[in-house]
Amino acid sequence: MLVKDWMSKTVVTVDVNDSMQVAMGLLKKHMISMLPVMKKGKLVGIVTDRDMKRASASDATTLEMHELLYLISKIKVKDIMTKEPVTIPFDFTVEEAAEILMKNKISGA
């Protein structure tokens, strides 16, 4: 079985200069946990819900809600993304893809 038979054909992406708020909205709207990050049509990174949680304020913050929303709107995806993501060709077998994921300690969770 090949990767192309299992992969999503419609991919939701985010631009490198989009705000964290935009990325959070896309994750929620599409019920997904990660977004490929694009710059001028080229893949330059990946941002996950975990990246955004790390970049968000702590529950112990004393900031007001409008202050938090303002800060989240100013953080750019390029500041929190993982650069140079590991990619897999669509014509690899699922077994080959699994080996690469395990070797690089990557999961979809």
Backbone as XML, in Angstrom:
<?xml version="1.0"?>
<chain id="A" units="angstrom">
  <residue number="1" name="MET">
    <atom name="N" x="0.841" y="-1.178" z="0.000"/>
    <atom name="CA" x="0.000" y="0.000" z="0.000"/>
    <atom name="C" x="0.894" y="1.252" z="0.000"/>
  </residue>
  <residue number="2" name="LEU">
    <atom name="N" x="0.541" y="2.213" z="-0.821"/>
    <atom name="CA" x="1.340" y="3.418" z="-0.963"/>
    <atom name="C" x="0.763" y="4.580" z="-0.144"/>
  </residue>
  <residue number="3" name="VAL">
    <atom name="N" x="1.645" y="5.505" z="0.226"/>
    <atom name="CA" x="1.253" y="6.685" z="1.001"/>
    <atom name="C" x="0.140" y="7.443" z="0.289"/>
  </residue>
  <residue number="4" name="LYS">
    <atom name="N" x="0.217" y="7.563" z="-1.037"/>
    <atom name="CA" x="-0.787" y="8.324" z="-1.787"/>
    <atom name="C" x="-2.191" y="7.753" z="-1.626"/>
  </residue>
  <residue number="5" name="ASP">
    <atom name="N" x="-2.299" y="6.475" z="-1.279"/>
    <atom name="CA" x="-3.605" y="5.856" z="-1.076"/>
    <atom name="C" x="-4.177" y="6.163" z="0.308"/>
  </residue>
  <residue number="6" name="TRP">
    <atom name="N" x="-3.359" y="6.660" z="1.215"/>
    <atom name="CA" x="-3.777" y="6.932" z="2.588"/>
    <atom name="C" x="-3.787" y="8.418" z="2.953"/>
  </residue>
  <residue number="7" name="MET">
    <atom name="N" x="-3.032" y="9.210" z="2.206"/>
    <atom name="CA" x="-2.878" y="10.616" z="2.588"/>
    <atom name="C" x="-4.123" y="11.443" z="2.249"/>
  </residue>
  <residue number="8" name="SER">
    <atom name="N" x="-4.271" y="12.542" z="2.953"/>
    <atom name="CA" x="-5.345" y="13.482" z="2.669"/>
    <atom name="C" x="-5.035" y="14.184" z="1.358"/>
  </residue>
  <residue number="9" name="LYS">
    <atom name="N" x="-6.034" y="14.291" z="0.511"/>
    <atom name="CA" x="-5.832" y="14.956" z="-0.780"/>
    <atom name="C" x="-6.059" y="16.464" z="-0.661"/>
  </residue>
  <residue number="10" name="THR">
    <atom name="N" x="-6.956" y="16.866" z="0.222"/>
    <atom name="CA" x="-7.217" y="18.279" z="0.457"/>
    <atom name="C" x="-6.482" y="18.674" z="1.723"/>
  </residue>
  <residue number="11" name="VAL">
    <atom name="N" x="-5.527" y="19.584" z="1.590"/>
    <atom name="CA" x="-4.692" y="19.961" z="2.723"/>
    <atom name="C" x="-4.976" y="21.403" z="3.122"/>
  </residue>
  <residue number="12" name="VAL">
    <atom name="N" x="-5.227" y="21.600" z="4.401"/>
    <atom name="CA" x="-5.423" y="22.937" z="4.951"/>
    <atom name="C" x="-4.047" y="23.440" z="5.360"/>
  </residue>
  <residue number="13" name="THR">
    <atom name="N" x="-3.675" y="24.621" z="4.882"/>
    <atom name="CA" x="-2.360" y="25.181" z="5.196"/>
    <atom name="C" x="-2.514" y="26.569" z="5.810"/>
  </residue>
  <residue number="14" name="VAL">
    <atom name="N" x="-1.411" y="27.064" z="6.326"/>
    <atom name="CA" x="-1.350" y="28.407" z="6.889"/>
    <atom name="C" x="-0.110" y="29.090" z="6.318"/>
  </residue>
  <residue number="15" name="ASP">
    <atom name="N" x="-0.188" y="30.404" z="6.156"/>
    <atom name="CA" x="0.954" y="31.157" z="5.647"/>
    <atom name="C" x="1.903" y="31.487" z="6.790"/>
  </residue>
  <residue number="16" name="VAL">
    <atom name="N" x="3.175" y="31.556" z="6.476"/>
    <atom name="CA" x="4.220" y="31.825" z="7.450"/>
    <atom name="C" x="3.974" y="33.147" z="8.204"/>
  </residue>
  <residue number="17" name="ASN">
    <atom name="N" x="3.329" y="34.108" z="7.558"/>
    <atom name="CA" x="3.081" y="35.407" z="8.182"/>
    <atom name="C" x="1.707" y="35.533" z="8.831"/>
  </residue>
  <residue number="18" name="ASP">
    <atom name="N" x="0.909" y="34.468" z="8.787"/>
    <atom name="CA" x="-0.387" y="34.499" z="9.471"/>
    <atom name="C" x="-0.171" y="34.531" z="10.972"/>
  </residue>
  <residue number="19" name="SER">
    <atom name="N" x="-1.150" y="35.036" z="11.672"/>
    <atom name="CA" x="-1.064" y="35.089" z="13.135"/>
    <atom name="C" x="-1.393" y="33.728" z="13.734"/>
  </residue>
  <residue number="20" name="MET">
    <atom name="N" x="-0.966" y="33.562" z="14.957"/>
    <atom name="CA" x="-1.291" y="32.357" z="15.717"/>
    <atom name="C" x="-2.810" y="32.229" z="15.836"/>
  </residue>
  <residue number="21" name="GLN">
    <atom name="N" x="-3.493" y="33.351" z="15.938"/>
    <atom name="CA" x="-4.952" y="33.356" z="16.054"/>
    <atom name="C" x="-5.595" y="32.751" z="14.800"/>
  </residue>
  <residue number="22" name="VAL">
    <atom name="N" x="-5.080" y="33.088" z="13.627"/>
    <atom name="CA" x="-5.585" y="32.517" z="12.377"/>
    <atom name="C" x="-5.366" y="31.009" z="12.374"/>
  </residue>
  <residue number="23" name="ALA">
    <atom name="N" x="-4.164" y="30.583" z="12.747"/>
    <atom name="CA" x="-3.842" y="29.148" z="12.772"/>
    <atom name="C" x="-4.741" y="28.398" z="13.754"/>
  </residue>
  <residue number="24" name="MET">
    <atom name="N" x="-4.965" y="28.969" z="14.927"/>
    <atom name="CA" x="-5.844" y="28.325" z="15.912"/>
    <atom name="C" x="-7.256" y="28.167" z="15.356"/>
  </residue>
  <residue number="25" name="GLY">
    <atom name="N" x="-7.715" y="29.193" z="14.645"/>
    <atom name="CA" x="-9.044" y="29.132" z="14.043"/>
    <atom name="C" x="-9.154" y="28.027" z="13.005"/>
  </residue>
  <residue number="26" name="LEU">
    <atom name="N" x="-8.114" y="27.857" z="12.190"/>
    <atom name="CA" x="-8.113" y="26.799" z="11.174"/>
    <atom name="C" x="-8.125" y="25.408" z="11.808"/>
  </residue>
  <residue number="27" name="LEU">
    <atom name="N" x="-7.321" y="25.241" z="12.858"/>
    <atom name="CA" x="-7.290" y="23.942" z="13.544"/>
    <atom name="C" x="-8.667" y="23.595" z="14.088"/>
  </residue>
  <residue number="28" name="LYS">
    <atom name="N" x="-9.292" y="24.566" z="14.702"/>
    <atom name="CA" x="-10.612" y="24.339" z="15.300"/>
    <atom name="C" x="-11.670" y="24.091" z="14.221"/>
  </residue>
  <residue number="29" name="LYS">
    <atom name="N" x="-11.685" y="24.927" z="13.191"/>
    <atom name="CA" x="-12.676" y="24.823" z="12.123"/>
    <atom name="C" x="-12.624" y="23.465" z="11.416"/>
  </residue>
  <residue number="30" name="HIS">
    <atom name="N" x="-11.409" y="22.988" z="11.153"/>
    <atom name="CA" x="-11.236" y="21.751" z="10.395"/>
    <atom name="C" x="-11.010" y="20.525" z="11.282"/>
  </residue>
  <residue number="31" name="MET">
    <atom name="N" x="-11.046" y="20.732" z="12.605"/>
    <atom name="CA" x="-10.868" y="19.647" z="13.576"/>
    <atom name="C" x="-9.599" y="18.830" z="13.284"/>
  </residue>
  <residue number="32" name="ILE">
    <atom name="N" x="-8.469" y="19.553" z="13.165"/>
    <atom name="CA" x="-7.174" y="18.936" z="12.909"/>
    <atom name="C" x="-6.187" y="19.397" z="13.974"/>
  </residue>
  <residue number="33" name="SER">
    <atom name="N" x="-5.021" y="18.771" z="14.031"/>
    <atom name="CA" x="-4.069" y="19.107" z="15.094"/>
    <atom name="C" x="-2.752" y="19.699" z="14.582"/>
  </residue>
  <residue number="34" name="MET">
    <atom name="N" x="-2.602" y="19.807" z="13.256"/>
    <atom name="CA" x="-1.378" y="20.395" z="12.720"/>
    <atom name="C" x="-1.638" y="20.995" z="11.348"/>
  </residue>
  <residue number="35" name="LEU">
    <atom name="N" x="-0.806" y="21.984" z="11.012"/>
    <atom name="CA" x="-0.934" y="22.671" z="9.726"/>
    <atom name="C" x="0.425" y="22.793" z="9.049"/>
  </residue>
  <residue number="36" name="PRO">
    <atom name="N" x="0.507" y="22.446" z="7.769"/>
    <atom name="CA" x="1.718" y="22.766" z="7.021"/>
    <atom name="C" x="1.813" y="24.291" z="6.898"/>
  </residue>
  <residue number="37" name="VAL">
    <atom name="N" x="3.019" y="24.823" z="7.008"/>
    <atom name="CA" x="3.244" y="26.267" z="6.912"/>
    <atom name="C" x="3.896" y="26.553" z="5.566"/>
  </residue>
  <residue number="38" name="MET">
    <atom name="N" x="3.284" y="27.473" z="4.813"/>
    <atom name="CA" x="3.730" y="27.776" z="3.464"/>
    <atom name="C" x="4.295" y="29.195" z="3.365"/>
  </residue>
  <residue number="39" name="LYS">
    <atom name="N" x="5.254" y="29.351" z="2.454"/>
    <atom name="CA" x="5.786" y="30.672" z="2.123"/>
    <atom name="C" x="5.958" y="30.708" z="0.606"/>
  </residue>
  <residue number="40" name="LYS">
    <atom name="N" x="5.171" y="31.551" z="-0.037"/>
    <atom name="CA" x="5.209" y="31.673" z="-1.505"/>
    <atom name="C" x="5.033" y="30.314" z="-2.176"/>
  </residue>
  <residue number="41" name="GLY">
    <atom name="N" x="4.087" y="29.509" z="-1.675"/>
    <atom name="CA" x="3.776" y="28.217" z="-2.269"/>
    <atom name="C" x="4.727" y="27.091" z="-1.926"/>
  </residue>
  <residue number="42" name="LYS">
    <atom name="N" x="5.696" y="27.348" z="-1.052"/>
    <atom name="CA" x="6.678" y="26.327" z="-0.678"/>
    <atom name="C" x="6.514" y="25.958" z="0.794"/>
  </residue>
  <residue number="43" name="LEU">
    <atom name="N" x="6.603" y="24.657" z="1.078"/>
    <atom name="CA" x="6.528" y="24.191" z="2.460"/>
    <atom name="C" x="7.782" y="24.610" z="3.216"/>
  </residue>
  <residue number="44" name="VAL">
    <atom name="N" x="7.587" y="25.340" z="4.333"/>
    <atom name="CA" x="8.741" y="25.809" z="5.115"/>
    <atom name="C" x="8.675" y="25.375" z="6.578"/>
  </residue>
  <residue number="45" name="GLY">
    <atom name="N" x="7.546" y="24.781" z="6.974"/>
    <atom name="CA" x="7.434" y="24.373" z="8.364"/>
    <atom name="C" x="6.123" y="23.674" z="8.645"/>
  </residue>
  <residue number="46" name="ILE">
    <atom name="N" x="5.940" y="23.373" z="9.924"/>
    <atom name="CA" x="4.695" y="22.782" z="10.394"/>
    <atom name="C" x="4.411" y="23.383" z="11.767"/>
  </residue>
  <residue number="47" name="VAL">
    <atom name="N" x="3.145" y="23.636" z="12.035"/>
    <atom name="CA" x="2.754" y="24.152" z="13.347"/>
    <atom name="C" x="1.645" y="23.245" z="13.884"/>
  </residue>
  <residue number="48" name="THR">
    <atom name="N" x="1.767" y="22.899" z="15.142"/>
    <atom name="CA" x="0.813" y="21.976" z="15.766"/>
    <atom name="C" x="0.046" y="22.669" z="16.882"/>
  </residue>
  <residue number="49" name="ASP">
    <atom name="N" x="-1.024" y="22.024" z="17.304"/>
    <atom name="CA" x="-1.767" y="22.570" z="18.438"/>
    <atom name="C" x="-0.875" y="22.610" z="19.679"/>
  </residue>
  <residue number="50" name="ARG">
    <atom name="N" x="0.052" y="21.690" z="19.781"/>
    <atom name="CA" x="0.993" y="21.676" z="20.904"/>
    <atom name="C" x="1.920" y="22.894" z="20.866"/>
  </residue>
  <residue number="51" name="ASP">
    <atom name="N" x="2.373" y="23.278" z="19.669"/>
    <atom name="CA" x="3.204" y="24.483" z="19.513"/>
    <atom name="C" x="2.438" y="25.713" z="20.005"/>
  </residue>
  <residue number="52" name="MET">
    <atom name="N" x="1.167" y="25.757" z="19.664"/>
    <atom name="CA" x="0.358" y="26.912" z="20.048"/>
    <atom name="C" x="0.073" y="26.943" z="21.546"/>
  </residue>
  <residue number="53" name="LYS">
    <atom name="N" x="-0.100" y="25.781" z="22.129"/>
    <atom name="CA" x="-0.300" y="25.734" z="23.587"/>
    <atom name="C" x="0.953" y="26.222" z="24.309"/>
  </residue>
  <residue number="54" name="ARG">
    <atom name="N" x="2.121" y="25.827" z="23.799"/>
    <atom name="CA" x="3.380" y="26.284" z="24.399"/>
    <atom name="C" x="3.547" y="27.797" z="24.272"/>
  </residue>
  <residue number="55" name="ALA">
    <atom name="N" x="3.078" y="28.363" z="23.165"/>
    <atom name="CA" x="3.234" y="29.798" z="22.923"/>
    <atom name="C" x="2.164" y="30.635" z="23.624"/>
  </residue>
  <residue number="56" name="SER">
    <atom name="N" x="1.117" y="29.984" z="24.116"/>
    <atom name="CA" x="0.026" y="30.695" z="24.782"/>
    <atom name="C" x="0.398" y="31.042" z="26.217"/>
  </residue>
  <residue number="57" name="ALA">
    <atom name="N" x="-0.343" y="31.994" z="26.755"/>
    <atom name="CA" x="-0.112" y="32.391" z="28.146"/>
    <atom name="C" x="-0.518" y="31.276" z="29.102"/>
  </residue>
  <residue number="58" name="SER">
    <atom name="N" x="0.131" y="31.249" z="30.234"/>
    <atom name="CA" x="-0.184" y="30.286" z="31.287"/>
    <atom name="C" x="-1.563" y="30.587" z="31.871"/>
  </residue>
  <residue number="59" name="ASP">
    <atom name="N" x="-2.198" y="29.575" z="32.418"/>
    <atom name="CA" x="-3.484" y="29.769" z="33.108"/>
    <atom name="C" x="-3.329" y="30.699" z="34.308"/>
  </residue>
  <residue number="60" name="ALA">
    <atom name="N" x="-2.103" y="30.845" z="34.789"/>
    <atom name="CA" x="-1.847" y="31.673" z="35.965"/>
    <atom name="C" x="-1.639" y="33.150" z="35.605"/>
  </residue>
  <residue number="61" name="THR">
    <atom name="N" x="-1.787" y="33.497" z="34.336"/>
    <atom name="CA" x="-1.558" y="34.877" z="33.923"/>
    <atom name="C" x="-2.563" y="35.842" z="34.555"/>
  </residue>
  <residue number="62" name="THR">
    <atom name="N" x="-2.128" y="37.057" z="34.727"/>
    <atom name="CA" x="-3.017" y="38.090" z="35.267"/>
    <atom name="C" x="-3.559" y="38.985" z="34.153"/>
  </residue>
  <residue number="63" name="LEU">
    <atom name="N" x="-3.262" y="38.644" z="32.900"/>
    <atom name="CA" x="-3.750" y="39.443" z="31.778"/>
    <atom name="C" x="-5.258" y="39.271" z="31.603"/>
  </residue>
  <residue number="64" name="GLU">
    <atom name="N" x="-5.895" y="40.314" z="31.145"/>
    <atom name="CA" x="-7.323" y="40.270" z="30.818"/>
    <atom name="C" x="-7.500" y="39.537" z="29.483"/>
  </residue>
  <residue number="65" name="MET">
    <atom name="N" x="-8.711" y="39.070" z="29.226"/>
    <atom name="CA" x="-8.996" y="38.312" z="28.006"/>
    <atom name="C" x="-8.662" y="39.122" z="26.751"/>
  </residue>
  <residue number="66" name="HIS">
    <atom name="N" x="-9.043" y="40.394" z="26.720"/>
    <atom name="CA" x="-8.755" y="41.194" z="25.523"/>
    <atom name="C" x="-7.250" y="41.381" z="25.323"/>
  </residue>
  <residue number="67" name="GLU">
    <atom name="N" x="-6.483" y="41.404" z="26.407"/>
    <atom name="CA" x="-5.024" y="41.504" z="26.305"/>
    <atom name="C" x="-4.441" y="40.206" z="25.740"/>
  </residue>
  <residue number="68" name="LEU">
    <atom name="N" x="-4.979" y="39.078" z="26.193"/>
    <atom name="CA" x="-4.526" y="37.779" z="25.680"/>
    <atom name="C" x="-4.817" y="37.650" z="24.192"/>
  </residue>
  <residue number="69" name="LEU">
    <atom name="N" x="-6.028" y="38.027" z="23.789"/>
    <atom name="CA" x="-6.398" y="37.946" z="22.381"/>
    <atom name="C" x="-5.520" y="38.856" z="21.524"/>
  </residue>
  <residue number="70" name="TYR">
    <atom name="N" x="-5.207" y="40.016" z="22.045"/>
    <atom name="CA" x="-4.330" y="40.938" z="21.326"/>
    <atom name="C" x="-2.939" y="40.312" z="21.133"/>
  </residue>
  <residue number="71" name="LEU">
    <atom name="N" x="-2.394" y="39.735" z="22.198"/>
    <atom name="CA" x="-1.067" y="39.117" z="22.103"/>
    <atom name="C" x="-1.062" y="37.958" z="21.120"/>
  </residue>
  <residue number="72" name="ILE">
    <atom name="N" x="-2.100" y="37.122" z="21.163"/>
    <atom name="CA" x="-2.198" y="35.976" z="20.254"/>
    <atom name="C" x="-2.300" y="36.446" z="18.803"/>
  </residue>
  <residue number="73" name="SER">
    <atom name="N" x="-2.943" y="37.586" z="18.598"/>
    <atom name="CA" x="-3.060" y="38.112" z="17.237"/>
    <atom name="C" x="-1.731" y="38.656" z="16.723"/>
  </residue>
  <residue number="74" name="LYS">
    <atom name="N" x="-0.792" y="38.956" z="17.608"/>
    <atom name="CA" x="0.513" y="39.510" z="17.218"/>
    <atom name="C" x="1.585" y="38.441" z="17.016"/>
  </residue>
  <residue number="75" name="ILE">
    <atom name="N" x="1.405" y="37.257" z="17.591"/>
    <atom name="CA" x="2.382" y="36.169" z="17.420"/>
    <atom name="C" x="2.205" y="35.582" z="16.028"/>
  </residue>
  <residue number="76" name="LYS">
    <atom name="N" x="3.280" y="35.508" z="15.272"/>
    <atom name="CA" x="3.239" y="34.969" z="13.908"/>
    <atom name="C" x="3.563" y="33.477" z="13.914"/>
  </residue>
  <residue number="77" name="VAL">
    <atom name="N" x="2.950" y="32.775" z="12.976"/>
    <atom name="CA" x="3.191" y="31.336" z="12.841"/>
    <atom name="C" x="4.685" y="31.053" z="12.689"/>
  </residue>
  <residue number="78" name="LYS">
    <atom name="N" x="5.396" y="31.901" z="11.940"/>
    <atom name="CA" x="6.830" y="31.676" z="11.717"/>
    <atom name="C" x="7.635" y="31.673" z="13.008"/>
  </residue>
  <residue number="79" name="ASP">
    <atom name="N" x="7.094" y="32.288" z="14.070"/>
    <atom name="CA" x="7.805" y="32.351" z="15.351"/>
    <atom name="C" x="7.618" y="31.103" z="16.205"/>
  </residue>
  <residue number="80" name="ILE">
    <atom name="N" x="6.632" y="30.285" z="15.887"/>
    <atom name="CA" x="6.358" y="29.108" z="16.733"/>
    <atom name="C" x="6.411" y="27.786" z="15.967"/>
  </residue>
  <residue number="81" name="MET">
    <atom name="N" x="6.579" y="27.844" z="14.650"/>
    <atom name="CA" x="6.555" y="26.616" z="13.832"/>
    <atom name="C" x="7.860" y="25.822" z="13.963"/>
  </residue>
  <residue number="82" name="THR">
    <atom name="N" x="7.782" y="24.564" z="13.575"/>
    <atom name="CA" x="8.967" y="23.728" z="13.425"/>
    <atom name="C" x="9.443" y="23.913" z="11.996"/>
  </residue>
  <residue number="83" name="LYS">
    <atom name="N" x="10.686" y="24.337" z="11.840"/>
    <atom name="CA" x="11.238" y="24.581" z="10.505"/>
    <atom name="C" x="11.772" y="23.280" z="9.908"/>
  </residue>
  <residue number="84" name="GLU">
    <atom name="N" x="11.833" y="23.239" z="8.596"/>
    <atom name="CA" x="12.352" y="22.093" z="7.849"/>
    <atom name="C" x="11.699" y="20.775" z="8.285"/>
  </residue>
  <residue number="85" name="PRO">
    <atom name="N" x="10.395" y="20.659" z="8.077"/>
    <atom name="CA" x="9.711" y="19.427" z="8.496"/>
    <atom name="C" x="10.164" y="18.216" z="7.688"/>
  </residue>
  <residue number="86" name="VAL">
    <atom name="N" x="10.064" y="17.063" z="8.299"/>
    <atom name="CA" x="10.368" y="15.806" z="7.622"/>
    <atom name="C" x="9.218" y="15.518" z="6.666"/>
  </residue>
  <residue number="87" name="THR">
    <atom name="N" x="9.528" y="15.202" z="5.427"/>
    <atom name="CA" x="8.495" y="14.883" z="4.440"/>
    <atom name="C" x="8.723" y="13.485" z="3.888"/>
  </residue>
  <residue number="88" name="ILE">
    <atom name="N" x="7.673" y="12.937" z="3.314"/>
    <atom name="CA" x="7.716" y="11.591" z="2.757"/>
    <atom name="C" x="7.117" y="11.638" z="1.352"/>
  </residue>
  <residue number="89" name="PRO">
    <atom name="N" x="7.789" y="11.104" z="0.357"/>
    <atom name="CA" x="7.231" y="11.075" z="-1.000"/>
    <atom name="C" x="5.931" y="10.269" z="-1.052"/>
  </residue>
  <residue number="90" name="PHE">
    <atom name="N" x="5.007" y="10.698" z="-1.892"/>
    <atom name="CA" x="3.707" y="10.035" z="-1.974"/>
    <atom name="C" x="3.787" y="8.615" z="-2.517"/>
  </residue>
  <residue number="91" name="ASP">
    <atom name="N" x="4.890" y="8.271" z="-3.200"/>
    <atom name="CA" x="4.998" y="6.927" z="-3.760"/>
    <atom name="C" x="5.758" y="5.953" z="-2.855"/>
  </residue>
  <residue number="92" name="PHE">
    <atom name="N" x="6.055" y="6.376" z="-1.624"/>
    <atom name="CA" x="6.634" y="5.457" z="-0.635"/>
    <atom name="C" x="5.541" y="4.509" z="-0.150"/>
  </residue>
  <residue number="93" name="THR">
    <atom name="N" x="5.958" y="3.345" z="0.295"/>
    <atom name="CA" x="4.986" y="2.431" z="0.903"/>
    <atom name="C" x="4.665" y="2.933" z="2.310"/>
  </residue>
  <residue number="94" name="VAL">
    <atom name="N" x="3.561" y="2.479" z="2.834"/>
    <atom name="CA" x="3.179" y="2.843" z="4.199"/>
    <atom name="C" x="4.243" y="2.350" z="5.180"/>
  </residue>
  <residue number="95" name="GLU">
    <atom name="N" x="4.833" y="1.191" z="4.904"/>
    <atom name="CA" x="5.889" y="0.655" z="5.760"/>
    <atom name="C" x="7.121" y="1.568" z="5.757"/>
  </residue>
  <residue number="96" name="GLU">
    <atom name="N" x="7.506" y="2.072" z="4.579"/>
    <atom name="CA" x="8.637" y="2.992" z="4.488"/>
    <atom name="C" x="8.344" y="4.284" z="5.256"/>
  </residue>
  <residue number="97" name="ALA">
    <atom name="N" x="7.118" y="4.750" z="5.116"/>
    <atom name="CA" x="6.715" y="5.968" z="5.830"/>
    <atom name="C" x="6.773" y="5.740" z="7.337"/>
  </residue>
  <residue number="98" name="ALA">
    <atom name="N" x="6.290" y="4.599" z="7.787"/>
    <atom name="CA" x="6.305" y="4.281" z="9.219"/>
    <atom name="C" x="7.744" y="4.244" z="9.748"/>
  </residue>
  <residue number="99" name="GLU">
    <atom name="N" x="8.663" y="3.698" z="8.981"/>
    <atom name="CA" x="10.074" y="3.663" z="9.390"/>
    <atom name="C" x="10.629" y="5.075" z="9.571"/>
  </residue>
  <residue number="100" name="ILE">
    <atom name="N" x="10.329" y="5.949" z="8.641"/>
    <atom name="CA" x="10.809" y="7.339" z="8.731"/>
    <atom name="C" x="10.201" y="8.029" z="9.939"/>
  </residue>
  <residue number="101" name="LEU">
    <atom name="N" x="8.906" y="7.826" z="10.164"/>
    <atom name="CA" x="8.258" y="8.430" z="11.330"/>
    <atom name="C" x="8.883" y="7.933" z="12.629"/>
  </residue>
  <residue number="102" name="MET">
    <atom name="N" x="9.108" y="6.639" z="12.719"/>
    <atom name="CA" x="9.715" y="6.089" z="13.939"/>
    <atom name="C" x="11.143" y="6.585" z="14.126"/>
  </residue>
  <residue number="103" name="LYS">
    <atom name="N" x="11.917" y="6.594" z="13.039"/>
    <atom name="CA" x="13.314" y="7.054" z="13.099"/>
    <atom name="C" x="13.406" y="8.503" z="13.591"/>
  </residue>
  <residue number="104" name="ASN">
    <atom name="N" x="12.444" y="9.331" z="13.190"/>
    <atom name="CA" x="12.448" y="10.740" z="13.559"/>
    <atom name="C" x="11.574" y="11.055" z="14.769"/>
  </residue>
  <residue number="105" name="LYS">
    <atom name="N" x="11.026" y="9.999" z="15.395"/>
    <atom name="CA" x="10.183" y="10.153" z="16.591"/>
    <atom name="C" x="9.039" y="11.130" z="16.350"/>
  </residue>
  <residue number="106" name="ILE">
    <atom name="N" x="8.308" y="10.881" z="15.252"/>
    <atom name="CA" x="7.178" y="11.718" z="14.856"/>
    <atom name="C" x="5.892" y="10.932" z="15.047"/>
  </residue>
  <residue number="107" name="SER">
    <atom name="N" x="4.892" y="11.601" z="15.612"/>
    <atom name="CA" x="3.576" y="10.985" z="15.717"/>
    <atom name="C" x="2.535" y="12.009" z="15.292"/>
  </residue>
  <residue number="108" name="GLY">
    <atom name="N" x="1.359" y="11.543" z="15.003"/>
    <atom name="CA" x="0.273" y="12.452" z="14.624"/>
    <atom name="C" x="-0.546" y="12.878" z="15.811"/>
  </residue>
  <residue number="109" name="ALA">
    <atom name="N" x="-0.100" y="12.526" z="16.995"/>
    <atom name="CA" x="-0.876" y="12.853" z="18.193"/>
    <atom name="C" x="-0.472" y="14.198" z="18.754"/>
  </residue>
</chain>
